Amino acid sequence: MINLFRKVAVAALSATVMAGALVPAQAMPVIAAPAANIEVKSDVTQVRHRDYRRGYYHGHRGYRHHRPGYRHHDGYWFPLAAFGAGALIGGAIAAQPRYVEPAPAPVYRASGINPRHYQWCEARYRSYDSYSNTFQPYSGPRQTCLSPYY
């Protein structure tokens, strides 16, 4: 039932799109705009100069021209000081000696497996590995050797 409804909906949508493509497009006719009455006014003020400079960083200083000792870099030294302080602090932290715990001494133990077990497995399997006590069969992963002495 759902597939039938889906097929009908797709067919209706396809038919609508195809019908829209077959009908010629008709544009709306251009409406002529009425002529604009432009009146020239005589109260225009002529501007000789306009100052497009930005304002002061911290507001007006109270004087027009450069004064000795006046710095134009308001606040630009703060990031440089922050990066310098961060480099000094980071360098001090990175240069600290670190405690490294010594590695534990290796512990040697007897394997606990009877030496006759190794002899039996080596005699039975050519691919026997005594370290892992496994052998490689003809198919599949390595398997543990289980002898009568194990």
C-alpha positions, 0 to 999 in steps of 0.5 A: 500500500505504501509503495503504491502511494509512493509510486502515485506521488512520484508520477504526479510530481513528474507530470507536474514538472513536465507540464511546467516545462512544456508551457511557454513562459510569459513575462509580465509586460513592462509598465512605463514609469512616469517622468520624474519632475526634478526641481533644482533648489538654490539652497545648496551649500558648497563644502570646501573641505571635509575631514575624514580622519578617525577620532582619538583612541582615548578621546580628544587630548585638548591640543591640536598639534604634536607634543614632545613625549606623546606616544601614538601607540596606545596599548600596542606594547601590552601584547608584546609584554604578554608574549614575553612574560609567557615565554619567560614563565614557560621557559622556567617551567620547562627547565625544571628537573623532572623525577623519573622513577627507575625501571624495576629490575627484571625478575627471573623465574623458573618456568615451572614446566617440566623439561620433558614437556619441552622435549615431547613438544619439540619431538612432536611438532617441527614449528614448536616455540619453547618460549611461548609454548606454542606450535603452528598448525597447518591451518589457523593460528598458533596453538598451545602445546599440551603434552602428557607432562604439562 
